[in-house]
Amino acid sequence: MILPFKEHPLRHQGVAELHARTYEPLTAPARVSHVAMLCGEKGSGRNQTHLNKLLAHYGLPQPATLDQHYFARLGDIQMRWERHTEFVTYTFSKVGAYDHPFDPPVLAELPPDWLRELPGEAVTVVALALDAATQPERSAEELSALFAENTLIGSEVVGGAARAWSDLRIHPDGVSRMLLRDQGLSPNQAGRLVKRFLEINAYRAMALLGLPEAREANLTLAQADRRLVGVAARMTDEALGHGVPDAELLAELTTLAAEIEAVAARTSSRFEGSRAYYSVVVQRLDQLRQKRIEGLQTFSEFLDARLAPAIATCSSTAKRQQGLAERAARLTSLLRARVEVRLQEQNRGLLESMNRRAQLQLRLQETVEGLSVIAIGYYGVGLIGYLLKGLEAHGVPIHATYATGLMAPVIVGLAWFSIRRMKERLLNDDLNDD
């Protein structure tokens, strides 16, 4: 039957995601090698090419595309490849009796050249062995010898259906070791249990990648904090009139804020990833349903005592970055506000100075206008005098000197009136333009 209605385009993808982190049933005795390679979020193409090389070595068909996981049988070895956000894991398991649980690991049976050319950088390499319930139980001395006399961590898991031990150290061969003992596990339970332990180890390693960056960032942030306090103190000194100029403070504060933001941009994604990986570790530890083995720390106790402080350091560093960035932003805002107030005061003083100059120019202009009226009147009277004298010389019955004297006030008045009208018209035109 074909569904008669329209499906959401992500429906199948959502269901597939539920099965993206599946497990393979496992029967004891069995050995497992697990490798997690940090390759970044853009390394999927190289990883697929390298996986195809391994499949070709064993004469297996190559997948056209890879999703989040891939399973194949390499002879008597089962392989599961999984892609995570920024790392890729390879899990190789082999069922069957063994003389030594860790030496040699299953990895030793893979092509050495292929192992050397694995893309990315290894963040964890684990050799895990699952002893069968029918095998003789190992004594404390035998367990200690398997882990090079290191301090052991262990607990009963899955409600007592299995036991687990590890030292969570890297041994001289570059591999960490885990030993499980079947005490009544079904194949599905064994597969889930092995996967949980491998995930705890991988996510634990990824979560701790943020700690070195947090320590390095804290050194930079401590210097930034001291410089920020110094800038704030100098801002106070400058406000009292005996400090460095605001422009110099603002430049230093802007540089400091940029440095803090650069640290945050470089580390924020790492810290967020560490918190996310840590939450997965806690979840997987809860799913183990651990019970104490007398005299040993449980995995939860050990990791909580060491991993939780590391994640707390990352979280506190992220908060410190945010706090310093906010303080720098506040100081920058205060300094900019003070600079703006001073600029407004300078502008007001400049406007007052310009106003005084305008008033002085007005007085000078009025003085010049008076002189202009006198000058125009003088020349106007002179021209009229010449005209009247010419008429008198041609027999016109007028007294040129007397008439010129009478016309002088009229001419000066006309000159004053004309200049006044011209000034008013120019002012009106300027107001209309505004």
Residue, then its C-alpha position, 0 to 999 in steps of 0.5 A: m500500500i502506498l500512503p495516500f498523503k504527503e510525508h514530511p521530507l525529514r521523516h525517514q531521516g528522523v527514523a534513521e537517526l534512531h538507528a545511527r548508533t547501533y551495536e553489534p551482538l557479541t559473544a564471549p570470548a571476544r576482543v575489540s580494538h577501537v580507534a577514534m580519529l579527530c579529523g574535523e567537521k570537513g574530513s568525511g571525504r578523506n575518511q570514506t576514501h581511506l575506508n574504501k582502501l581497506l574494503a578493497h584490500y579485503g576484496l569487498p564492494q565499496p559503498a557509493t555513499l556513506d551515512q553516519h555508520y557502516f558495517a562490514r566483515l573483514g574475514d573473521i573480523q567485524m568492522r564498524w565505522e561511525r562518523h561523529t561531528e568532528f571525529v570518526t571511530y573504527t571498531f574492530s571485533k573478533v570472536g574467539a578464544y585468546d591467550h592474552p586479552f590485549d597482546p596482540p590487539v585486533l589492530a595488529e591483524l589489519p594492514p600496517d600501511w592502512l593504519r599508518e595512513l588513517p586520516g586525522e589524529a588519534v584521540t583514543v586507541v583502546a584494546l578491550a577483551l570480553d572474558a567468557a563466564t566459563q573461563p577461570e576467574r582472574s585473581a587480583e594478581e593476574l588483573s594487576a599484571l594485565f594492567a602493568e601494576n597500575t591502580l585499577i578501576g572496576s565495578e559490576v555492571v548491568g546489574g551484576a551481569a558483568r564485571a569491568w576493569s581498566d586503569l584508563r592509562i596509555h600503555p607502552d604500545g600506545v593502547s589503553r586497556m579494558l577488561l570485561r567478564d561475562q557473568g550472564l550477558s546475552p549477545n545483545q547485552a554484551g554488544r551494548l555494554v562494549k559499545r557503552f564502554l568504548e563511547i565513554n572512553a571516546y567522549r571522555a577523551m574528546a571532552l578533555l580536549g578543552l582543558p589545555e585550551a582553557r588553561e592557555a586561555n586563562l593565562t591570556l585572560a588574566q593578563a587582559d583582566r589586569r590591563l582592564v583594571g589598569v585602563a579603568a584606573r587611568m580613566t579615573d585619573e584622566a577624569l580628575g585631570h591628571g591622566v592619559p588622553d581619552a583617545e589613547l585610552l579608547a584605542e587601548l580599550t578597543t585593542l583589549a576588547a578585540e583580543i578578548e573576543a579573539v580568545a572567545a572566538r577561538t575557544s568557545s566551540r571547543f568549550e561547548g563541545s567539551r560540555a556536550y561530550y561530558s553530558v554523554v559520558v555521564q549518560r553512558l555511565d548511568q546506563l552501566r548500572q554499576k555496583r561496587i567491587e570491594g576495594l576499587q573505585t567505580f568508573s563513575e567515581f573515578l571519572d567524576a573526580r577527574l573529569a568533572p573539574a576539567i569541565a568545570t574549568c572549561s565552563s568557568t573560563a567561558k564565563r570569564q571570557q564573557g564577563l571580561a568582554e562585557r566589562a570591556a564593552r561597558l568601559t568602552s561605552l563609558l569612555r565613548a560617552r565621556v568623549e561625546v560629552r567633551l565633544q559637545e562641550q567643545n562644540r558648544g564653546l565653538l558655537e559661542s565663539m562663532n556667535r561672538r564673531a558673527q556679532l562682531q562681523l555684524r557691527l563691522q558690517e553696519t559700520v561699513e554700511g554707514l561708510s558706504v552710504i557716505a561714500i555713495g552719497y559723496y560721489g552722488v552729490g559730486l555727479i549731481g554737482y557736475l550736472l548742475k554746473g553744466l546746465e548753469a553754464h549753458g544758460v539754465p537759470i539755476h544756482a548750481t552750488y545752492a541746488t547741489g547743497l539742497m540735493a545732498p541730503v536727498i542723495v544720501g537718503l536714497a543711498w541709505f534706503s537702497i542699501r537697506r532694501m538690498k540687505e533685506r532682500l538678501l536676508n529674505d532670499d537666504l531664509n527662503d532657501d533654508 
